[in-house]
Structure formats: C-alpha cells, structure tokens
C-alpha cells in the first residue's frame, strides 16, 4: 500500500512540473498571459515559436511516459500502471505548483497511452491528424481523439481499471476544452497555421 501511494504521489509531482511555463520564462514571457493563456504546446508554438512548441510537446509527453514505463519495468500490474498514468496526467492538468491549475492534458495523455497501450495510440492519432487536416483546428482534433480512446480500449483485452482511467482522462481532456468548444460553435476558434 505504501509503495502504491509513493508511486502515485511521485507520478503526480512529475506531472505537475509546468514545462510550458518554465520554457516560456526562458524567453521572458509568462504564457498564462499570452495567446490562449494555456501552458501547453499549441500556445507555446503560437506565442514563442515552433521549436519551443515542439520541446513543450515532448516534455509534457515525457511526463506521462516516464512514470508509467518505470512502473512497467518494476513489474507492477497493468491496473497499477494505469493509476500511475492517471496521477501523472492529473499533475499536469491540476498542478500543485500552479495552485491546481494547468494545461489541457493532451500531450501528457498521449505519453500515458504511449506507455500503457501503444497499439491504441495509432488509430487515435490517425483520427487527430485527419480532423486537423480537414478542419485546421487542433482543439477539435484533440477532442475527437480523446473521445475515441475509450472506444478503442473497449475492443481490446485490458483490465477494467485501464478502461476506467482511459475514460476519466478522455472526459477531463474534453471538459478542459470547454472554452474551445464554445469558440468552435461560435466560429471564432483559431485555426492552426504550420
């Protein structure tokens, strides 16, 4: 029990590191007051530049990958790995270093799923790419990919805990995009420019 708590707390603290905020400060800006105000890769891409946006994406993704891979390497069961992944994801979205605020969790969720169920990432990523290519909306692609993940997992032989965690992550990602959904409906959402 103690080991479980330590893993979950450690994963949460790692996920709580605000990669985008720290990178933005290296360039003399607080991304919470720039662009969309989000600390994620898309806002860094738009406000600081492509390179910093990509580095933010990788950093946020690694926050999901590393604790789950470590749990896997130690032989922890899939259910435990799933809870560790959820803790890392929640750390990013509800960071203790940002008074329980944070990003929308897309990149960290990607990292969690890459480590937990890599074979399920390809179809979700395919959905994301197609939606973004057709609409030019990163937010819409993220929402659709998140919504698809529990359905993809449902058709694969995995633990109930993994399905539950996947559904929870998908729901949080979608709820965190509530402002984007409002702008999409209103036709005022920013389109992605390569």
Secondary structure, 3 states (H helix, E strand, C coil): CHHHHHHHHHHHHHHHCCHHHHHHHHCCCCHHHCCCCCCCHHHHHHHCCHHHHHHHHHHHHHHHHHHHHHHHHCCCCHHHHHHHHHHHHHHHHCEHHHCCECCCCHHHHHHHHHHHCHHHHHHHHHHHHHHHHHHCCHHHHHHHHHHHHHHHHHCCCCCHHHHHHHHHHHHHHHHHCHHHHHHHHHCCCCCCCC
